[in-house]
């Protein structure tokens, strides 16, 4: 394929190496291009009848390399937090635990304090800030 194929990003699910698998050619009626992960075997396939392989390769590789923003798909009422609590989160929990007699048998206020102290999820690199470029 072309140099675009060399710019394939790793698999979005397992980080494995992707492989391009074309079917047909510019002279057959239908063409397919599949990108398949060698690790988890996830695959993305696009097909074309009227367009050639150059166009098909461009849209398929662009789709493979497209990554959702970090907070996309996070339902209302949820938020992304670090896997390991930060020091600030731990301090907020300790402060709430000192008030434990006010909240007997309730962990929710401690958890809410930790979430309030959690840092915001990092923005993916290469994205403009909201509201356009400054």
BALOBA-1460 file (C-alpha; in Angstrom, 3 decimals):
// residues 134
<rec num="1" residu="x" x="0.000" y="0.000" z="0.000"/>
<rec num="2" residu="x" x="1.154" y="3.603" z="0.421"/>
<rec num="3" residu="x" x="3.047" y="5.557" z="3.051"/>
<rec num="4" residu="x" x="-0.312" y="6.194" z="4.785"/>
<rec num="5" residu="x" x="-0.311" y="2.520" z="5.729"/>
<rec num="6" residu="x" x="2.942" y="3.047" z="7.604"/>
<rec num="7" residu="x" x="1.188" y="5.597" z="9.828"/>
<rec num="8" residu="x" x="-1.315" y="3.138" z="11.271"/>
<rec num="9" residu="x" x="-1.693" y="3.634" z="14.997"/>
<rec num="10" residu="x" x="-1.673" y="0.627" z="17.342"/>
<rec num="11" residu="x" x="-4.929" y="-1.150" z="18.138"/>
<rec num="12" residu="x" x="-7.177" y="1.072" z="20.287"/>
<rec num="13" residu="x" x="-8.144" y="-1.908" z="22.447"/>
<rec num="14" residu="x" x="-4.964" y="-3.871" z="23.119"/>
<rec num="15" residu="x" x="-2.162" y="-1.761" z="21.602"/>
<rec num="16" residu="x" x="-1.313" y="-4.569" z="19.173"/>
<rec num="17" residu="x" x="0.142" y="-4.208" z="15.697"/>
<rec num="18" residu="x" x="-2.426" y="-3.625" z="12.898"/>
<rec num="19" residu="x" x="-2.272" y="-5.356" z="9.530"/>
<rec num="20" residu="x" x="-3.797" y="-4.174" z="6.210"/>
<rec num="21" residu="x" x="-5.672" y="-6.796" z="4.210"/>
<rec num="22" residu="x" x="-6.936" y="-5.690" z="0.776"/>
<rec num="23" residu="x" x="-9.481" y="-7.689" z="-1.231"/>
<rec num="24" residu="x" x="-9.921" y="-7.083" z="-4.935"/>
<rec num="25" residu="x" x="-8.144" y="-4.377" z="-6.917"/>
<rec num="26" residu="x" x="-8.947" y="-1.222" z="-8.899"/>
<rec num="27" residu="x" x="-10.183" y="-3.367" z="-11.803"/>
<rec num="28" residu="x" x="-12.646" y="-5.543" z="-9.888"/>
<rec num="29" residu="x" x="-16.199" y="-4.404" z="-9.306"/>
<rec num="30" residu="x" x="-15.979" y="-4.396" z="-5.533"/>
<rec num="31" residu="x" x="-13.042" y="-3.619" z="-3.282"/>
<rec num="32" residu="x" x="-12.586" y="-4.164" z="0.438"/>
<rec num="33" residu="x" x="-9.892" y="-3.109" z="2.835"/>
<rec num="34" residu="x" x="-9.644" y="-4.612" z="6.290"/>
<rec num="35" residu="x" x="-7.369" y="-3.474" z="9.093"/>
<rec num="36" residu="x" x="-6.992" y="-6.281" z="11.606"/>
<rec num="37" residu="x" x="-5.157" y="-6.290" z="14.925"/>
<rec num="38" residu="x" x="-2.662" y="-9.134" z="15.211"/>
<rec num="39" residu="x" x="-3.145" y="-9.144" z="18.998"/>
<rec num="40" residu="x" x="-6.855" y="-9.133" z="19.867"/>
<rec num="41" residu="x" x="-8.032" y="-9.742" z="16.269"/>
<rec num="42" residu="x" x="-10.324" y="-6.687" z="16.265"/>
<rec num="43" residu="x" x="-10.959" y="-5.584" z="12.700"/>
<rec num="44" residu="x" x="-12.343" y="-2.664" z="10.730"/>
<rec num="45" residu="x" x="-13.534" y="-3.219" z="7.147"/>
<rec num="46" residu="x" x="-14.614" y="-0.693" z="4.509"/>
<rec num="47" residu="x" x="-15.755" y="-1.424" z="0.962"/>
<rec num="48" residu="x" x="-16.146" y="0.575" z="-2.228"/>
<rec num="49" residu="x" x="-17.682" y="0.043" z="-5.631"/>
<rec num="50" residu="x" x="-17.230" y="3.415" z="-7.344"/>
<rec num="51" residu="x" x="-13.977" y="4.521" z="-5.703"/>
<rec num="52" residu="x" x="-10.468" y="3.127" z="-6.078"/>
<rec num="53" residu="x" x="-8.125" y="1.707" z="-3.480"/>
<rec num="54" residu="x" x="-6.441" y="5.067" z="-2.811"/>
<rec num="55" residu="x" x="-9.720" y="6.542" z="-1.588"/>
<rec num="56" residu="x" x="-10.644" y="3.347" z="0.257"/>
<rec num="57" residu="x" x="-7.254" y="3.203" z="1.946"/>
<rec num="58" residu="x" x="-7.519" y="6.845" z="3.043"/>
<rec num="59" residu="x" x="-10.953" y="6.541" z="4.658"/>
<rec num="60" residu="x" x="-10.183" y="3.183" z="6.287"/>
<rec num="61" residu="x" x="-6.871" y="4.307" z="7.795"/>
<rec num="62" residu="x" x="-8.423" y="7.598" z="8.921"/>
<rec num="63" residu="x" x="-11.223" y="5.661" z="10.634"/>
<rec num="64" residu="x" x="-8.734" y="3.280" z="12.301"/>
<rec num="65" residu="x" x="-6.546" y="6.127" z="13.550"/>
<rec num="66" residu="x" x="-9.478" y="8.211" z="14.823"/>
<rec num="67" residu="x" x="-9.722" y="8.046" z="18.597"/>
<rec num="68" residu="x" x="-12.637" y="9.215" z="20.668"/>
<rec num="69" residu="x" x="-11.988" y="12.043" z="23.094"/>
<rec num="70" residu="x" x="-11.196" y="10.796" z="26.578"/>
<rec num="71" residu="x" x="-14.570" y="11.651" z="28.091"/>
<rec num="72" residu="x" x="-16.676" y="10.551" z="25.115"/>
<rec num="73" residu="x" x="-19.120" y="7.884" z="26.102"/>
<rec num="74" residu="x" x="-19.045" y="8.733" z="29.810"/>
<rec num="75" residu="x" x="-22.714" y="8.738" z="30.873"/>
<rec num="76" residu="x" x="-24.263" y="11.572" z="32.863"/>
<rec num="77" residu="x" x="-23.610" y="11.180" z="36.543"/>
<rec num="78" residu="x" x="-20.206" y="9.543" z="35.923"/>
<rec num="79" residu="x" x="-16.744" y="10.972" z="35.413"/>
<rec num="80" residu="x" x="-13.261" y="9.730" z="34.660"/>
<rec num="81" residu="x" x="-10.949" y="9.538" z="37.650"/>
<rec num="82" residu="x" x="-7.414" y="8.199" z="38.089"/>
<rec num="83" residu="x" x="-7.040" y="4.452" z="38.667"/>
<rec num="84" residu="x" x="-4.936" y="5.181" z="41.743"/>
<rec num="85" residu="x" x="-6.220" y="7.988" z="43.986"/>
<rec num="86" residu="x" x="-4.039" y="11.086" z="44.066"/>
<rec num="87" residu="x" x="-2.667" y="12.544" z="47.279"/>
<rec num="88" residu="x" x="-5.293" y="15.306" z="47.114"/>
<rec num="89" residu="x" x="-8.054" y="12.706" z="46.834"/>
<rec num="90" residu="x" x="-6.679" y="10.786" z="49.833"/>
<rec num="91" residu="x" x="-6.483" y="13.974" z="51.895"/>
<rec num="92" residu="x" x="-10.096" y="14.842" z="51.033"/>
<rec num="93" residu="x" x="-11.208" y="11.356" z="52.135"/>
<rec num="94" residu="x" x="-9.281" y="11.648" z="55.400"/>
<rec num="95" residu="x" x="-10.917" y="14.989" z="56.150"/>
<rec num="96" residu="x" x="-14.363" y="13.469" z="55.616"/>
<rec num="97" residu="x" x="-13.465" y="10.467" z="57.747"/>
<rec num="98" residu="x" x="-12.698" y="12.840" z="60.626"/>
<rec num="99" residu="x" x="-16.373" y="13.839" z="60.446"/>
<rec num="100" residu="x" x="-17.393" y="10.147" z="60.634"/>
<rec num="101" residu="x" x="-19.699" y="10.510" z="63.680"/>
<rec num="102" residu="x" x="-21.816" y="12.864" z="61.553"/>
<rec num="103" residu="x" x="-22.082" y="10.212" z="58.841"/>
<rec num="104" residu="x" x="-22.267" y="6.826" z="60.596"/>
<rec num="105" residu="x" x="-22.403" y="3.868" z="58.212"/>
<rec num="106" residu="x" x="-22.385" y="6.154" z="55.166"/>
<rec num="107" residu="x" x="-19.446" y="5.974" z="52.801"/>
<rec num="108" residu="x" x="-21.028" y="8.189" z="50.133"/>
<rec num="109" residu="x" x="-19.779" y="11.510" z="51.616"/>
<rec num="110" residu="x" x="-16.216" y="10.147" z="51.716"/>
<rec num="111" residu="x" x="-16.491" y="8.929" z="48.123"/>
<rec num="112" residu="x" x="-17.999" y="12.245" z="47.014"/>
<rec num="113" residu="x" x="-15.126" y="14.116" z="48.663"/>
<rec num="114" residu="x" x="-12.633" y="11.974" z="46.750"/>
<rec num="115" residu="x" x="-14.413" y="12.607" z="43.450"/>
<rec num="116" residu="x" x="-14.546" y="16.336" z="44.105"/>
<rec num="117" residu="x" x="-10.775" y="16.326" z="44.656"/>
<rec num="118" residu="x" x="-10.007" y="14.192" z="41.588"/>
<rec num="119" residu="x" x="-8.111" y="15.932" z="38.788"/>
<rec num="120" residu="x" x="-9.802" y="16.428" z="35.429"/>
<rec num="121" residu="x" x="-9.027" y="13.877" z="32.739"/>
<rec num="122" residu="x" x="-6.154" y="14.999" z="30.496"/>
<rec num="123" residu="x" x="-7.084" y="16.336" z="27.066"/>
<rec num="124" residu="x" x="-5.895" y="14.205" z="24.146"/>
<rec num="125" residu="x" x="-2.915" y="15.740" z="22.391"/>
<rec num="126" residu="x" x="-3.507" y="17.515" z="19.123"/>
<rec num="127" residu="x" x="-6.971" y="18.826" z="19.959"/>
<rec num="128" residu="x" x="-7.902" y="22.484" z="20.003"/>
<rec num="129" residu="x" x="-9.282" y="23.885" z="23.245"/>
<rec num="130" residu="x" x="-13.053" y="24.289" z="23.315"/>
<rec num="131" residu="x" x="-14.197" y="27.519" z="21.727"/>
<rec num="132" residu="x" x="-11.620" y="27.335" z="18.937"/>
<rec num="133" residu="x" x="-7.999" y="28.376" z="18.758"/>
<rec num="134" residu="x" x="-6.897" y="31.274" z="20.919"/>
